[in-house]
């Protein structure tokens, strides 16, 4: 039976190994808890409840990160749209009503930017009656729901009086954010052609 009883040195080593393992595990858990507490403090104030468990902290952090990513994408696209509008205005873009190919110049009067299901439209053309309603109708035909819109009008200038003097027509700049009902089946080319046809017509 003596051979079944481990030596005193073996029992001592085994005991110390268990103690070291327990101590290491406590330190690891303490470090993990400190990291969760630091992560909780980075969340919005309404999420600072110390009663939140770890799963709730991670879920809140993931939701916050995703929200910030969407905001970054939307701001980047809005910046691009505003730059397109500024570029069109600085060039004083004049659209010929009789020639569609002539409209396809640098940048063009129609700009489309798509991010997930959001579709940003920037458009510059001569102002006419019913223009905005026509644009909204085209968007509706392509299953786009308007979320918000900005419309600015340059009233034009009166040329120097004299034989053959003409007024520069008023120009309209539209910036519209819409949401696609089914982004996978959005007919982008058809949408662009419809908008160009509206400008030319």
Phi, psi and omega in degrees: 000337184299330185287346179277345182267117181294153179295157181301321180296322179295318179296323181294316179296317180298319180295317181293323178297319178295319180297316180296320179296315179298317180295316179297319180294321177297317179295320179296315179296322178296317179294318178297317180296320178297321178294319177296320179296319178295321178295320179299322181290340178278348181281163176306157187303323182293348181258012186274011180296129180284357177275354179293133175276178186294322179298320179293321178298314180295318180297317179296319180295318178296317180297320180294316180298316179296321178296318180294322178297318178296320179296320179297315179297317182293319179295321178297319180290320177298321177297317179298318179296316180296323178294322177298316180296317180295321180294318179295320182291320182294329178277355181051055189298125177247125184261125176282128185282352185251353186224106178294316180302329182295343182279342186274059179262182186311118180086315179074162180281351181237126177235129179240131177229126185242130176225109185055242181262001179272134179237119180257128181240127170242137188211138179225128180197173178292140182285138176209164181295135178078008183299309184297316179298323179294319178296316180297324179293319178297317179298319179296320178298332180262021175058046176245126179261121182290129178263315175201161184211146174234129182232126177235146184233127172264113189290352180086175183229150177272123181287167181300135181298145180159175180301130177074011180292143181225155175272140173287127185295153177294141181247140179247136175240124182244138175229112188233132173251125181228166180238130181280134177293326177214092186296335182292333183248022178290122179273084185298315182298318178297320179297314180297317180297321179295320180291319176297321179296322177297317180296319183285336187274000000 
